[in-house]
């Protein structure tokens, strides 16, 4: 008998909100809009929704079912399914650990930007002046103020992964704060998490709605939204579209980390997880679409602003070079005037020809950005041009923080739940101490990301730590449940919990469709890695003011391989360990029997 | 004689124009009044030019600390529709001698703010080609504002954690006292039965099938 009953959510609503808070994260805001733009706007919704039905909802439901049935964290749950599969749980914990390490660094950046928004002039709005106040700092002139603020003042980035530097004290402080807040949220386990998720799950929607209203009323926002939603259906013929839809659904729902198993292990035995799985998946996808409307209205505003600034610059250039009166050229007829002046005064025009830019709204809208570049550079550039920019900046970064913190809750719970299940640990240390030690360890390791080359290591983790391994883990999960544990046994468990058997949709997806999809994604990733040659990264060049492509050094590639192997190898190693243990016990029992019979 | 008088009258402006047009010590000025003021823009006319020349004379006076500069020392030419022109400054003592470029640049630099305000323009809209504007000095804070906000937030969070941990510790202490109170009664019972019960896992004992309730229906 356990010392105390397993803690549980105060209500099913807390569980749903916790899952929503975990699944709705930064990827919904910065990856989905990018994919939408790359793959044909409104047309991308077709493969996206199809993949949701074929792969997202069934796998989500399966993980919830496992957790609710086994009432243990990922290691215990998979050991219960089959003693040889404990490694699957360990792989999940290892991957969650990697994710925790680097994900909280994003929260640290959000804190940094949030705190810097409390100034009369946003620090990324203008370049800092140089020593004798005759101009701006060179690096800022070549790049842009927002890029300068991100790469130089926030990260103080070095020019390649080989050059390490000291820690950035501001970043280190913000990371410390981020981990302290995470600890505060999880210190009492599901009791404290359950209260926090009411806020982290709902407040981002409040901010998104406010931003939607602000976004669509901005000048030029409509250009962006129209551009996004005009479907380019020819993109559907591109296989990359379908692959990206599948991977986006997969990663967006947060499968394979063990967080969902951990969350649902605190449920009551008869909780209706089937209905909840559908609701949560739909909320997650709906939020992605909603966030991309907001993102595109902001894109449209920024693109229109840049386009009009470009036209204004050209107008001034012509006016100044030819000393024409100010009213002669307006923003509307700049291009005609340029042609006219080129024809009538070719020599004088040749003098300014090098400065003439071709202003195009399409080109501005086409610059698709994803990831941290979108969140911290593009968005902050748009915000600085809005009226009352400090207010919008504060709201935006609070939203990013809530999304990130909500996901962190799930990530850390995925680690502490299996740890709490280990009797040895939970007997010697209280749960608060275990949680504190996990947070402390992640904080100390995370300081490495605040060094000058930290962003390059961050990119390694972001691209390799939780991609291939997850596909492998979830593929094994679905195969184990259907064929090792047995689909019939699983059906009976579900009937025991819900009162009815899963219908044909679930069974077909679990047994056939999802494994096939996952396997093909896994193969595709491997082919991509092999075909891609030496892996490369984007290094910031401060003289050019933009990123350049560099290859990873040998130790970097070895590190990537270690990251992948450390997670993937848990499964076979643990299975081997279980086989050896069985053999040992088997020989011990036989010897014992032999002794007794003698 | 008449020709000589005429020459005397027209020579200075002609010479002045040559001084302005050919000189190396002149600066081109560009005003963007419509861009700066939109509908409130004023017309550029002779009076405005008069104001400009007087502000420049004022700037020269301030910089050289000589009260001898006058509007006649500021010569203007190459007036265009853009509202741009070239000006030179002649020395008050000798109308044929021009003040060197560096001195004019100093004078303009030091008084740009006053010149801008006279015309309701800014550094962007009133340009002296060749004299880059002196940018505003960066504000230096005693404590960076972000540190203040950070301090507030981390203080609040630390208070929250300490409060939570204290309440957990006090709850555990209360539970321990209650358990200690109960276990004193149990201790006696276990002591009586020595090894049997203490060898088992918990205090609840083991359910013994022999004494199960199966014969409850055979009470008759």
Boltz contact constraints between the chains, C-beta under 6 A:
constraints:
  - contact:
      token1: [A, 1]
      token2: [B, 202]
      max_distance: 6.0
  - contact:
      token1: [A, 115]
      token2: [B, 146]
      max_distance: 6.0
  - contact:
      token1: [A, 115]
      token2: [B, 149]
      max_distance: 6.0
  - contact:
      token1: [A, 115]
      token2: [B, 150]
      max_distance: 6.0
  - contact:
      token1: [A, 116]
      token2: [B, 146]
      max_distance: 6.0
  - contact:
      token1: [A, 118]
      token2: [B, 145]
      max_distance: 6.0
  - contact:
      token1: [A, 118]
      token2: [B, 149]
      max_distance: 6.0
  - contact:
      token1: [A, 119]
      token2: [B, 145]
      max_distance: 6.0
  - contact:
      token1: [A, 129]
      token2: [B, 135]
      max_distance: 6.0
  - contact:
      token1: [A, 133]
      token2: [B, 134]
      max_distance: 6.0
  - contact:
      token1: [A, 133]
      token2: [B, 135]
      max_distance: 6.0
  - contact:
      token1: [A, 134]
      token2: [B, 132]
      max_distance: 6.0
  - contact:
      token1: [A, 177]
      token2: [B, 154]
      max_distance: 6.0
  - contact:
      token1: [A, 180]
      token2: [B, 157]
      max_distance: 6.0
  - contact:
      token1: [A, 181]
      token2: [B, 157]
      max_distance: 6.0
  - contact:
      token1: [A, 184]
      token2: [B, 157]
      max_distance: 6.0
  - contact:
      token1: [A, 184]
      token2: [B, 160]
      max_distance: 6.0
  - contact:
      token1: [A, 184]
      token2: [B, 161]
      max_distance: 6.0
  - contact:
      token1: [A, 187]
      token2: [B, 164]
      max_distance: 6.0
  - contact:
      token1: [A, 319]
      token2: [B, 82]
      max_distance: 6.0
  - contact:
      token1: [A, 323]
      token2: [B, 80]
      max_distance: 6.0
  - contact:
      token1: [A, 323]
      token2: [B, 82]
      max_distance: 6.0
  - contact:
      token1: [A, 323]
      token2: [B, 84]
      max_distance: 6.0
  - contact:
      token1: [A, 324]
      token2: [B, 82]
      max_distance: 6.0
  - contact:
      token1: [A, 325]
      token2: [B, 81]
      max_distance: 6.0
  - contact:
      token1: [A, 326]
      token2: [B, 34]
      max_distance: 6.0
